[in-house]
Amino acid sequence: MSKTPWQEFSKGIIKENPVLRLVLGTCATLALSTSASNAIGMGLATTFVLVGSNTVISLLRRVIPDKVRIPCYITLIAGFVTIVQMLIEAYSPSLKAALGIYLPLIVVNCIILGRAEMFANKNKVLPSVLDALGMGAGFTATLLVMGIIRELLGAGTVFGFPITAGFVSPIIIFLLPPGGFFVFGMMIALANKLAAEKGAEPAELGCQNCPLCGSCSMMAEKEKECAGK
């Protein structure tokens, strides 16, 4: 049964959240959630690329040869990443400096390639756009919440404004990788609990979440082993 436009959009918020439920894009999530402003900047940039690439790939899904679809997807994604890089450099050079190498690395973000391979090349334009908007909203919301928590606890500020100065000392570890993993783990546990209340399976690390799962030789061998038992 096909999903309604709202179901197509909202699945990326909690039920199929790309970071907390599919465990994709964790490098950028951990590296850029040290402050709320960096988190929302990265989230919006990724959403722009997601919407653009999903739209074009859905439009061209019948003319892109299957054997070269992955290189074609990466070329299209790189084009949108270049556009967003130039826009950020023109209007917010400080944000470009803060995002650093992670901005061009959106090209290889598993969330974007995953949605291209698993959704956009199999669906029409409108569902693909709604899917991209929902996944982008889920990614941005996750980064923003993590950024607020880590910045508040680690620096005592939110969006650079002092909040706890004078009565609570910052806990620096929340700005470091261990603090990032701790907050990330707590948010995955919370998302699993919310999803379990709606009957969904808990998030797990595994090949099934890889963007190239459908064409992976390891998965094909595993399916043959399961069929032979």
Solvent accessible surface area in square Angstrom, and as a share of the most:
residue,aa,sasa,rsa
1,M,236,1.05
2,S,104,0.67
3,K,97,0.41
4,T,72,0.42
5,P,85,0.53
6,W,173,0.61
7,Q,91,0.41
8,E,18,0.08
9,F,53,0.22
10,S,29,0.19
11,K,15,0.06
12,G,0,0.00
13,I,60,0.30
14,I,51,0.26
15,K,111,0.47
16,E,48,0.21
17,N,3,0.02
18,P,0,0.00
19,V,0,0.00
20,L,10,0.05
21,R,21,0.08
22,L,35,0.17
23,V,25,0.14
24,L,15,0.08
25,G,13,0.13
26,T,38,0.22
27,C,101,0.61
28,A,10,0.07
29,T,0,0.00
30,L,32,0.16
31,A,37,0.29
32,L,7,0.04
33,S,0,0.00
34,T,40,0.23
35,S,24,0.15
36,A,0,0.00
37,S,54,0.35
38,N,29,0.15
39,A,0,0.00
40,I,59,0.30
41,G,8,0.08
42,M,2,0.01
43,G,0,0.00
44,L,110,0.55
45,A,4,0.03
46,T,0,0.00
47,T,23,0.13
48,F,82,0.34
49,V,0,0.00
50,L,0,0.00
51,V,37,0.21
52,G,13,0.12
53,S,0,0.00
54,N,0,0.00
55,T,35,0.20
56,V,38,0.22
57,I,0,0.00
58,S,0,0.00
59,L,114,0.57
60,L,67,0.33
61,R,56,0.21
62,R,199,0.73
63,V,109,0.63
64,I,27,0.14
65,P,82,0.52
66,D,100,0.52
67,K,197,0.83
68,V,66,0.38
69,R,37,0.14
70,I,38,0.19
71,P,79,0.49
72,C,42,0.25
73,Y,5,0.02
74,I,65,0.33
75,T,96,0.56
76,L,45,0.22
77,I,0,0.00
78,A,34,0.27
79,G,37,0.35
80,F,39,0.16
81,V,2,0.01
82,T,67,0.39
83,I,79,0.40
84,V,8,0.05
85,Q,43,0.19
86,M,125,0.56
87,L,83,0.41
88,I,20,0.10
89,E,97,0.43
90,A,72,0.56
91,Y,181,0.69
92,S,36,0.23
93,P,87,0.55
94,S,88,0.57
95,L,41,0.20
96,K,60,0.25
97,A,84,0.65
98,A,49,0.38
99,L,1,0.01
100,G,36,0.34
101,I,112,0.57
102,Y,69,0.26
103,L,1,0.00
104,P,46,0.29
105,L,83,0.41
106,I,1,0.00
107,V,32,0.19
108,V,96,0.55
109,N,13,0.06
110,C,56,0.33
111,I,0,0.00
112,I,0,0.00
113,L,26,0.13
114,G,1,0.01
115,R,13,0.05
116,A,0,0.00
117,E,13,0.06
118,M,83,0.37
119,F,25,0.10
120,A,0,0.00
121,N,34,0.18
122,K,137,0.58
123,N,44,0.23
124,K,139,0.59
125,V,48,0.28
126,L,115,0.57
127,P,39,0.24
128,S,0,0.00
129,V,33,0.19
130,L,31,0.15
131,D,1,0.00
132,A,0,0.00
133,L,69,0.35
134,G,1,0.01
135,M,0,0.00
136,G,0,0.00
137,A,34,0.27
138,G,0,0.00
139,F,0,0.00
140,T,18,0.10
141,A,47,0.37
142,T,3,0.02
143,L,0,0.00
144,L,44,0.22
145,V,66,0.38
146,M,0,0.00
147,G,0,0.00
148,I,57,0.29
149,I,59,0.30
150,R,4,0.01
151,E,10,0.05
152,L,52,0.26
153,L,69,0.34
154,G,0,0.00
155,A,43,0.34
156,G,4,0.04
157,T,28,0.16
158,V,29,0.17
159,F,91,0.38
160,G,56,0.54
161,F,143,0.60
162,P,94,0.59
163,I,90,0.46
164,T,20,0.12
165,A,76,0.59
166,G,89,0.86
167,F,151,0.63
168,V,81,0.46
169,S,90,0.58
170,P,66,0.41
171,I,86,0.44
172,I,104,0.53
173,I,84,0.43
174,F,28,0.12
175,L,54,0.27
176,L,86,0.43
177,P,91,0.57
178,P,78,0.49
179,G,3,0.03
180,G,1,0.01
181,F,122,0.51
182,F,115,0.48
183,V,6,0.03
184,F,14,0.06
185,G,31,0.29
186,M,111,0.49
187,M,23,0.10
188,I,36,0.18
189,A,57,0.44
190,L,103,0.51
191,A,2,0.02
192,N,31,0.16
193,K,126,0.53
194,L,72,0.36
195,A,1,0.01
196,A,61,0.47
197,E,122,0.55
198,K,162,0.69
199,G,69,0.67
200,A,23,0.18
201,E,139,0.62
202,P,75,0.47
203,A,19,0.15
204,E,108,0.49
205,L,148,0.74
206,G,39,0.38
207,C,47,0.28
208,Q,93,0.41
209,N,25,0.13
210,C,53,0.32
211,P,9,0.05
212,L,66,0.33
213,C,28,0.17
214,G,78,0.75
215,S,66,0.43
216,C,41,0.25
217,S,79,0.51
218,M,121,0.54
219,M,31,0.14
220,A,47,0.36
221,E,102,0.46
222,K,97,0.41
223,E,110,0.49
224,K,152,0.64
225,E,112,0.50
226,C,83,0.50
227,A,87,0.68
228,G,69,0.66
229,K,199,0.84
